[in-house]
Amino acid sequence: MASDKEEKDTMSYPEQERSVVKTRAACFGSILVSVAGGILLGWWEYQYHPSYRQLWMVPFGLILFATPVIVWFSLVVSHICNSKDGDDGTRMSQPVYALSNSVSAKKDEQWNNHVDHV
């Protein structure tokens, strides 16, 4: 699997432009959702808070307001954590060792003696 940097290097200019447009559209859409949640909370505060009516607007507004912030925060942290492993953006995996030196429990005399005496 290629890293993001390798994929961007091999992408043509129109593909890169589409990728930038998609990223900007996602960012703009999430900002609009967050602003809509803030406006909903503000409207509830102004219109309904003194009488404590329409309380459904509060959790709905909080969800709209906070969800894009949480999603973008998690994406940024994920990108930062994954980019520390390798200089070129690829993750370094841990080596996998063969099990050729392991001893089977059935072949082990101590195990057999232990099972017989218990």
N, C-alpha and C positions, 0 to 999 in steps of 0.2 A: 504494500500500500504506500503510495507516495505521500510526502508531506505537503502541507499547504504551500510552502515556498516552491517546491518542485512543480506542483500543479499550476501555480501562477506563472512560473517560467515557461511552461509548455503551452499555456493557453494563448489563443490568438487575441488580438486587440479587441474585437467585438465581444468575445466571450468575457474578457476582463471587464469591459464596460458594463455588460449585463450583470456581472457579479457585483460590481460597485453599485449599480442601480438597485439591485435586490437588497443589498445591505442598507442602503439609504432609505428605501421604502419601509423595511422592517423597523428601522430606528424611528422614522417619522410616524409610523403607525403606532408604535409603542408609546411614543410621546403623546400622541393624540388620545390614546386610551387613558394614560395617566392624568392628562389635563381634564378629560371628561369626568374621571372619578373625583378630582379636586373640585371641579365646578359643581358636581352633584352634592358633595359634602357642604360646599359653601351655600348652595341653594337651600339645603335642608336646614343649615344653621340659621339662615336669614328668615326663611318662611315658616318652618315647622318646629324649631327647637323650643320656643317659649311654651307651646302647648303639648310638646312631646307626642306629636302625631307623625304618621308616615315613618316610623322607626326602621322599616325595611331599607330605607335609603342609606342608612349609616353603614351597615356591613357591606352592602353592594358598592357604595362609593369607596369604602376602604379597600375592597378587593380590586376594584378598577384602578385605584390610585397606587397601590403597593405592588401589585403583581409584576408590571413591567420593570420596576426598579429591582425586584428580587431576581428576575430572570436575567437582566443585563449584568447584575453583580455576579451571579453564578457563572455566566459565560466569560466574563473578564477574569475571574479567579481561576477558572478552568484553563483558560489560555495561558495565564501566567505560570501556573503549576506545570503544565505540559511543556512549555518552552524552556524550562530550566534544565531538563534532562539532557538535551543535546544542543549543540551550537546551531545546527542547521534546522532545528525544529522537530527532529525525529526523536522518538522516545527510545531510551536505552532499556532493554529488558534484562532481567536477571538470567544468568545461565541455568540451563536445565542439566542435571547430572544423571548419568545412567544408573540403573539399579543393579548393575552386575555384581557389586560387592555385598549386596544384601543377602541375608541368610533366611531361608524359608523356615517358618515355625515348625513344620512337620519334620524337617531334617535335623533339627536341633535336639540333641539327646537330653539336655537339661529340661527342655520343654516337655518332652515325653515323660521323663521321670516325675516332673511336677504334676502333670495331669493324672498319672497313675496313682500317686500318693494322696491326692486330694479327695 
